[in-house]
């Protein structure tokens, strides 16, 4: 299977690995099964000024590092910072990856407690964990060991580190993780899910990027599936309302952990997609008021209810971005009426 392990895919992979999926689902959430919960997504951590000063003897360090995610394990009060890499790197201080790794490894417990808003007397464990293609796992481990030794020699302390491998096979995606002395392999996403972009991309666009055409199609699929559920279930004799945030929360199970600037952009994109659907429903004679990304539906008679529900299941409803829908699991009218 040919799959582009780009940064956006890797971020979404990490999110899936943290969600509480049941047994037998398309995903095996490795980190969730190990007791970790998702705390933060792509939030910068500033380095200590004293560390920056010393690291300048080796290279010109950045003032912060930004892990894809920060996870937390309550049983041992451990914080796990995860950084995924598309390409490998060596001990080369001119390379961004090397300088970034040094930044992570230089982080102290005190700096992390300040970043996490914890009391100074709190006791925490912390580790930086890299994700890389399985074929580069061993080499990156050796590289990080070397950088770690240098940082410890310079600063007198160093953060623990680890590396997991990512491998795509014909039947799905696998994680290879060193547990003790044994390298274990876990199938974390099956083939069916890997082929469904609207399912994989919980975050459909790069946190700091723009909405490209392919990402727009994925987002539109997600929005319309959510609108099917919300409108199809609630339309009837009683008025109801919802807003762009409620759609985003339905699309994205980690909405609360996303950076605020990105959430504002996401809500605008969702709002634009929602308006397109509402304009079609208004033409059916349904009274709908839109005010600042809030959508209020009036009471609707049975005849119009049936018309709206037929529309929500029609080709016309999915014609934009339809090639994405072809690989998506479709809902029947009974199924989306039962969605909570």
C-alpha positions as CSV (number, residue, x, y, z in Angstrom):
1,X,0.0,0.0,0.0
2,X,1.4,3.4,-1.0
3,X,0.8,6.0,1.7
4,X,2.3,9.4,2.2
5,X,3.5,9.6,5.9
6,X,3.4,13.4,5.8
7,X,3.2,15.6,9.0
8,X,-0.6,16.0,8.8
9,X,-1.1,12.3,8.5
10,X,1.3,11.7,11.4
11,X,-0.5,14.2,13.6
12,X,-3.8,12.4,12.9
13,X,-2.2,9.0,13.6
14,X,-1.1,10.2,17.0
15,X,-4.6,11.5,17.8
16,X,-6.2,8.1,16.8
17,X,-3.6,6.3,19.0
18,X,-4.9,8.3,22.0
19,X,-8.6,7.8,21.6
20,X,-10.6,5.2,23.6
21,X,-11.7,3.0,20.7
22,X,-13.4,-0.3,21.7
23,X,-12.0,-3.7,20.9
24,X,-12.6,-4.8,17.3
25,X,-12.6,-1.3,15.8
26,X,-10.6,-0.1,12.8
27,X,-8.0,1.3,15.2
28,X,-5.9,-0.1,18.0
29,X,-5.2,3.0,20.1
30,X,-1.7,2.0,21.4
31,X,-1.1,5.0,23.7
32,X,-4.6,4.9,25.1
33,X,-4.2,1.2,25.9
34,X,-1.0,2.1,27.7
35,X,-2.8,4.5,29.9
36,X,-2.1,7.8,28.2
37,X,-4.5,10.6,27.6
38,X,-4.1,13.5,25.2
39,X,-3.3,16.8,26.9
40,X,-2.1,19.2,24.2
41,X,-1.7,19.5,20.4
42,X,1.1,21.5,18.8
43,X,1.7,23.9,21.6
44,X,5.2,25.5,21.8
45,X,7.4,24.9,24.8
46,X,10.0,27.6,25.4
47,X,13.6,26.5,26.3
48,X,15.3,27.8,29.4
49,X,17.5,30.9,28.7
50,X,20.4,29.3,30.6
51,X,20.2,26.2,28.3
52,X,20.0,28.4,25.2
53,X,23.1,30.2,26.3
54,X,25.1,27.0,26.7
55,X,23.7,25.4,23.5
56,X,25.0,28.4,21.5
57,X,28.4,26.8,21.9
58,X,27.2,24.1,19.5
59,X,24.7,25.9,17.3
60,X,22.2,28.8,17.2
61,X,19.2,27.2,19.0
62,X,15.6,28.2,18.6
63,X,13.8,29.6,21.6
64,X,11.1,26.8,21.6
65,X,10.2,23.4,20.5
66,X,6.7,22.3,19.4
67,X,5.8,18.6,19.8
68,X,2.9,17.2,17.8
69,X,1.2,16.1,21.0
70,X,1.8,15.9,24.7
71,X,0.3,12.9,26.5
72,X,-0.2,12.2,30.2
73,X,-0.2,8.9,32.1
74,X,-1.8,9.3,35.5
75,X,-0.4,6.1,37.1
76,X,3.1,7.3,37.2
77,X,2.6,11.0,36.6
78,X,4.4,10.8,33.2
79,X,4.3,13.4,30.4
80,X,5.2,12.1,27.0
81,X,6.2,14.5,24.3
82,X,5.9,13.1,20.8
83,X,7.6,14.4,17.7
84,X,7.2,12.6,14.3
85,X,9.7,12.9,11.5
86,X,9.2,12.3,7.8
87,X,13.0,12.1,7.3
88,X,15.8,10.9,9.4
89,X,18.7,13.0,10.6
90,X,22.3,12.6,11.9
91,X,24.4,14.4,14.5
92,X,24.7,17.5,12.3
93,X,24.3,20.8,14.0
94,X,23.5,22.5,10.7
95,X,20.4,20.3,10.4
96,X,17.1,21.5,11.8
97,X,16.2,18.0,13.2
98,X,19.5,17.8,15.2
99,X,19.0,21.2,16.7
100,X,15.4,20.5,17.5
101,X,16.3,17.2,19.2
102,X,18.9,19.0,21.3
103,X,16.1,21.4,22.3
104,X,13.8,18.7,23.4
105,X,16.6,16.8,25.3
106,X,17.5,20.0,27.1
107,X,14.1,20.5,28.7
108,X,14.0,20.2,32.4
109,X,11.2,19.1,34.7
110,X,11.0,22.7,36.0
111,X,10.5,24.1,32.5
112,X,7.8,21.5,31.8
113,X,6.0,22.1,35.0
114,X,5.9,25.8,34.2
115,X,4.6,25.0,30.7
116,X,2.0,22.6,32.0
117,X,0.8,25.0,34.7
118,X,1.8,22.6,37.5
119,X,3.0,23.6,41.0
120,X,6.8,23.8,41.4
121,X,6.7,21.1,44.1
122,X,5.0,18.6,41.8
123,X,6.9,15.5,40.9
124,X,6.7,14.5,37.3
125,X,8.3,12.1,34.8
126,X,8.9,13.2,31.3
127,X,10.2,11.7,28.0
128,X,10.5,12.8,24.4
129,X,9.4,10.1,22.0
130,X,10.1,10.2,18.3
131,X,8.1,8.5,15.6
132,X,9.8,7.7,12.3
133,X,9.5,5.2,9.5
134,X,10.3,1.7,10.7
135,X,13.3,1.3,8.5
136,X,14.9,4.4,10.2
137,X,14.0,3.5,13.7
138,X,17.3,1.9,14.7
139,X,19.4,4.7,13.1
140,X,17.4,7.5,14.7
141,X,17.8,5.7,18.1
142,X,21.6,5.8,17.7
143,X,21.5,9.4,16.6
144,X,19.4,10.5,19.6
145,X,21.7,8.5,22.0
146,X,24.6,10.5,20.6
147,X,22.9,13.9,20.9
148,X,21.7,12.9,24.4
149,X,25.2,12.2,25.6
150,X,26.4,15.6,24.2
151,X,23.5,17.5,25.9
152,X,24.1,15.8,29.2
153,X,27.8,16.6,29.0
154,X,26.9,20.3,28.4
155,X,24.0,20.8,30.7
156,X,24.5,18.1,33.4
157,X,21.1,16.6,32.7
158,X,19.0,15.4,29.8
159,X,15.5,14.3,29.1
160,X,14.8,10.6,28.5
161,X,14.1,9.6,24.9
162,X,12.6,6.8,22.9
163,X,11.7,6.0,19.3
164,X,8.8,4.1,17.7
165,X,8.6,3.0,14.1
166,X,5.8,3.4,11.6
167,X,5.3,0.9,8.8
168,X,2.6,0.5,6.2
169,X,1.9,-3.1,5.1
170,X,-0.7,-4.5,2.7
171,X,-3.2,-5.0,5.6
172,X,-2.7,-1.8,7.5
173,X,-0.4,0.4,9.5
174,X,1.9,-0.9,12.2
175,X,3.8,0.5,15.1
176,X,7.1,-1.0,16.3
177,X,7.9,-0.2,19.9
178,X,10.8,-1.3,22.0
179,X,9.4,-2.6,25.3
180,X,12.1,-3.7,27.6
181,X,14.6,-5.7,25.4
182,X,11.9,-6.8,22.9
183,X,10.8,-4.9,19.8
184,X,7.1,-5.5,19.5
185,X,4.9,-4.7,16.5
186,X,1.2,-3.6,16.8
187,X,-1.3,-3.3,14.0
188,X,-2.9,0.1,14.8
189,X,-5.0,0.9,11.8
190,X,-6.5,-1.6,9.4
191,X,-6.5,-1.3,5.6
192,X,-10.2,-0.3,5.4
193,X,-9.7,2.7,7.7
194,X,-6.4,3.8,6.0
195,X,-8.3,4.2,2.7
196,X,-11.0,6.4,4.2
197,X,-9.5,9.9,4.4
198,X,-12.6,11.4,6.0
199,X,-12.1,8.9,8.8
200,X,-8.4,9.2,9.2
201,X,-8.1,13.0,9.1
202,X,-9.7,14.1,12.4
203,X,-7.7,17.3,11.8
204,X,-8.2,17.7,8.1
205,X,-5.7,20.6,7.6
206,X,-2.3,21.5,8.9
207,X,-2.6,23.4,12.2
208,X,-0.6,26.3,10.7
209,X,-1.6,25.8,7.1
210,X,-4.3,26.8,4.7
211,X,-7.3,24.8,3.4
212,X,-6.1,23.0,0.3
213,X,-8.6,21.5,-2.2
214,X,-8.1,17.9,-1.0
215,X,-8.4,18.9,2.6
216,X,-11.5,21.0,1.7
217,X,-13.2,17.9,0.3
218,X,-12.4,15.9,3.4
219,X,-13.7,18.6,5.7
220,X,-16.9,19.0,3.6
221,X,-17.5,15.3,3.9
222,X,-17.1,15.5,7.7
223,X,-19.4,18.5,8.0
224,X,-22.1,17.0,5.9
225,X,-22.1,13.7,7.8
226,X,-22.5,15.7,11.0
227,X,-25.3,17.8,9.5
228,X,-27.1,14.7,8.4
229,X,-27.1,13.6,12.0
230,X,-28.0,16.9,13.6
231,X,-30.6,18.1,11.2
232,X,-32.0,14.6,10.4
233,X,-32.6,13.8,14.0
234,X,-33.9,17.1,15.2
235,X,-36.0,18.6,12.4
236,X,-39.7,18.4,13.2
237,X,-42.5,20.1,15.1
238,X,-40.2,21.6,17.7
239,X,-37.7,24.4,16.9
240,X,-34.0,23.6,17.5
241,X,-30.7,25.2,17.0
242,X,-27.0,24.5,16.8
243,X,-23.8,26.3,16.0
244,X,-20.5,25.9,14.2
245,X,-18.7,24.8,17.4
246,X,-21.2,21.9,18.0
247,X,-20.4,20.7,14.4
248,X,-16.7,21.0,15.1
249,X,-17.0,19.0,18.3
250,X,-18.9,16.3,16.5
251,X,-16.3,16.1,13.8
252,X,-13.3,16.3,16.1
253,X,-13.1,14.4,19.4
254,X,-10.1,16.4,20.5
255,X,-11.6,19.8,19.8
256,X,-10.8,21.1,23.3
257,X,-7.1,20.4,22.9
258,X,-6.6,22.2,19.6
259,X,-4.9,25.7,19.5
260,X,-7.4,28.6,19.7
261,X,-6.3,30.3,16.4
262,X,-6.8,27.1,14.5
263,X,-10.2,26.5,16.0
264,X,-11.3,30.0,14.9
265,X,-10.2,29.2,11.3
266,X,-11.9,25.8,11.5
267,X,-15.2,27.3,12.6
268,X,-15.1,29.7,9.6
269,X,-14.5,26.8,7.2
270,X,-17.3,24.8,8.8
271,X,-19.6,27.8,8.7
272,X,-19.1,28.2,5.0
273,X,-19.9,24.6,4.3
274,X,-23.0,24.7,6.6
275,X,-24.4,27.7,4.9
276,X,-24.4,25.9,1.5
277,X,-26.5,23.1,3.0
278,X,-28.9,25.5,4.8
279,X,-29.5,27.5,1.6
280,X,-30.7,24.3,-0.1
281,X,-33.0,23.4,2.9
282,X,-34.4,27.0,2.9
283,X,-35.5,26.5,-0.7
284,X,-37.8,23.7,0.6
285,X,-39.7,26.2,2.6
286,X,-38.0,25.6,6.0
287,X,-37.5,28.7,8.2
288,X,-33.9,28.9,9.3
289,X,-32.1,31.9,10.9
290,X,-28.4,32.3,10.7
291,X,-26.7,34.6,13.2
292,X,-22.9,34.7,13.8
293,X,-22.4,31.0,13.1
294,X,-25.6,30.0,15.0
295,X,-28.3,28.2,13.1
296,X,-32.0,28.2,14.3
297,X,-34.6,26.0,12.7
298,X,-38.3,26.7,13.1
299,X,-41.0,24.1,13.5
300,X,-41.5,22.0,10.3
301,X,-44.6,20.0,9.2
302,X,-44.3,16.3,8.4
303,X,-44.3,16.7,4.6
304,X,-41.3,19.1,4.7
305,X,-39.5,16.9,7.3
306,X,-39.7,14.0,4.8
307,X,-38.4,16.2,2.0
308,X,-35.5,17.4,4.1
309,X,-34.5,13.9,5.1
310,X,-34.7,12.7,1.5
311,X,-32.4,15.5,0.6
312,X,-29.9,14.6,3.3
313,X,-29.6,11.1,1.8
314,X,-29.6,12.2,-1.8
315,X,-26.9,12.5,-4.4
316,X,-27.5,16.2,-4.5
317,X,-26.5,16.5,-0.9
318,X,-23.1,14.7,-1.5
319,X,-22.4,15.9,-5.0
320,X,-19.6,18.3,-3.9
321,X,-16.7,16.2,-2.7
322,X,-18.5,13.1,-3.9
323,X,-15.3,11.2,-4.8
324,X,-14.5,11.3,-1.0
325,X,-18.0,10.0,-0.1
326,X,-17.5,7.0,-2.4
327,X,-15.0,5.6,0.1
328,X,-17.0,6.6,3.2
329,X,-19.4,4.6,5.1
330,X,-22.9,5.9,4.3
331,X,-25.7,6.2,6.8
332,X,-29.2,5.1,6.3
333,X,-32.1,7.3,7.5
334,X,-32.5,5.1,10.6
335,X,-28.8,5.2,11.4
336,X,-28.5,8.9,11.4
337,X,-31.7,9.4,13.4
338,X,-30.1,7.2,16.1
339,X,-26.8,9.1,16.2
340,X,-26.3,11.0,19.4
